[in-house]
Structures are given as C-alpha cells and as structure tokens.
Amino acid sequence: MIIRQRLRTGQIWLTRYGAMWVAHIALMLLATITPYRHPAPALLHAEEQYWQHARFWFQYDALRYMELARHGYSAAHPQAAVFFPLVPWLIRLAGAWGAIAATQLAFFGTLFFLDRVFGQMGIDSGARTRALWLFALNPAAIFYTTLYSEPWTMLLALASLDAAIAGRYVWASALAALGALSHGTGILIGLMPLTLLVWALLTHNRKTAAAALLWGGGIVAGLGIFQILLVHAHLSPWAFLTGQHVWGARWIWPWQQWTLLAHVHSEALWMLGIVGLSQALALTGLWLAPGGAGHPAWLWTAARVYAIGGTLISLSFYEFYPFHSTLRLLSDYFPLYGGTGLLTRRRSVFAVLLVLWVVTAWGGAVWFSHQNWYQ
C-alpha cells in the first residue's frame, strides 16, 4: 500500500513537472525556429569573439564556457576568469550536448526543490503551482535551457537550503560549495547561512550557530577552490572580480540604473517594464506573506534576505548600458517566484502576468538563438 502510494505520488509530480518542462522547451524551440534577422558579421566580429561557432542554443556565454572546457584558464586570457568553473567542468565531462541534457535534468530538479522548499515555507499549493509555472516560463527562460550557469546556481541554492532545513548541514555545505563554483552570484547563497547564524546568536542557540558556520563554510570552500585554480593558471586569486573591468563592467548604486533609461534601446523598454512590474509584485508578496507559517522559524527571514540581497546586487551590476544583465541575474533568486505566486491569487492577474512573461521569454529566446544580444 505504501509503495503504491509513493508510486502514485511520484507519477503525479512527474506529470506535473513534465507538463511545465514541455511548455518551457516547446516555447524555446518555437522561438529558435521563428524567422528573425541575424546581426551583421562585422558587428558580431566586434562584439562576440566566438560568433563563428554559434548555432542553435550555443550562443554568447555558452560559447565561452565551451572554450574554457577545451582550454581552461590562462594568464593569456584574464577576462575569462569572470566565468566560474562548474559549467566548463560539466561540458568537459559530458560534452556540449551532454551538458544540455544535464541542464534539462537540473530544470526538473529545480521544479522539485522549488515545490518542496515553498511547501516548507507554508506557501499553499495554489500559490506554489503559480510560482512553478512562472519559473518555467520566466523572461530569462532561455538561460535555463542552454549552457549558462543560472540553472545550476538556482538548483544548488535550493538543494542546499533544503538540506539545511532537514538538518543535514554537511550536505548543505557541500551543495553550497558547488553553488559558489557555478557563478559569482552563487556566493550570495551564503546570505542564508549568515541569516541562520544571526538568528542562532540572537536566540542563544550555540548548536545551530555551529551548524550555520558549517553551512556557510561551503561557500568559503567553493570560492577557495576556484581561487586556487586561478592561481594555478598564473592569475590573481581575485581575477574573477578584477576581470570584470575588461568587460567594461562596474558596480553602481542600485537606483542609478533607473535614472539612465534614456540610454536604453527602445526594444528593451518592454523587457524593463516586465522586470519592474514583476519585481514589485515579488517583493510585495514576500513582504506581506505570513512568514511565521514556515518551518523552521528562520526560513522566511533567510528567504527574504536572499531575495533582497540578490535584487540589490542584480540592480547594481552595470556594463555598457543600463540593465545589461539584470533580467538574467534576477531570475536566480527563487523566493521572488514564491512572492509573485502569493500575490497573483486572482486568476485574471496571474493570466495577464503569465502572458507578459511568456511573450518576453519567447522574444528573448528569438533574439538569443539568432545571435542577437539578450540578457
């Protein structure tokens, strides 16, 4: 009886997540086969170093990850140090198409852990379903299909938090280490163990404080491994930071980008409107949600700190023009989907937002798959 019940439960969630994956992949394939112009070769030659190897979903940063998988880090190409090693390792291990297949598994895993963590937070089933659909069809969906770091950063952040909720802090630490090796934003996973540490100190819980230090130590370990790798390649251990200047990137105050909208291309204003609306809904939902409903007690606070910290970092990253990578960076912070799911209880509101997200995801995937810049 128990085995039957478990099999039935497994079939239900597999069918549910499978429908979301089919919708996601169908939208990305539709965008890929949609006729659209490619940039002039002269422009690509100036802006994209490996543009001649571009095809299908292998575009822009995916090509750089593939190049790193082939040749590794070196002092001759210090700008490559901004790309963390987890995705290149995966490509080297499984090949480009094998890594694409692994990314689809990561997508399923993210849906599973989103559902599970939101359940631990006390978010009701309807809001969880809306949140999962919003993730599956989010405006940055193309990056959860190809060889980018976002699928792995989000999956590892969720899996690490899930392990910590269950009290398995060694696993939580190991998963956090892998998260820190996926992307620079993976370091922000450390905001959750930091929140737990502060909570433990305020409640005089030494055992939990030690567990939080163990969990957060994974971030230090992951970053340390990457720094050793950089030093071995005759680069500075901080090249992942200093290398951003080569790309013209810098940090600004999070509100400054909104003051520079006059410099944004007109076709990108739609995307920015969606980002602004979605962010307002997500943060409002997180703020108004009854945080005491979750278990353990620190969970809601950790989720809010992670979402707010990630939002501030995403809005503070500036490269060439306003909101250069904001949409892609924001897509990683899983509590934002929960907040949006909570605040779209009216079917009409959810339907309108989902349509806006789908149109943006489709348009962005069309641009990206036809070698036009989209972040």
Buried (B, 14 or more C-beta within 10 A) or exposed (E): EEEEEEEEEEEEBEEBBEEBBEBBBEBBBEBBEEEBEEBEEEBBEEEBBBBEEBEEBBBBBBBBBBBBBEEBBEEEBBBBBBBBBBBBBBBBEBEBEEBBEBBBEBBBBBBBBBBBBBBBBBBEEEBBBBBBBBBBBBBBBBBBBBBBBBBBBBBBBBBBBBBBBEEBBEBBBBBBBBBBBBBBBBBBBBBBBBBBBBBBEEEEBEEBBEBBBBBBBBBBBBBBBBBEBBEEBEBBBEBBEBBBEBEEBEEBEBEEBEEEEEEBEEEBEBBBEBBEBBBEBBBBBBEEBEBEEBEBEBBBBBBBBBBBBBBEBBBBBBBEEBBBBBBBBBBBBBBBBBBBBBBBEEEEEBEEBBEBBBBBBBBBBBBBBBBBBBB
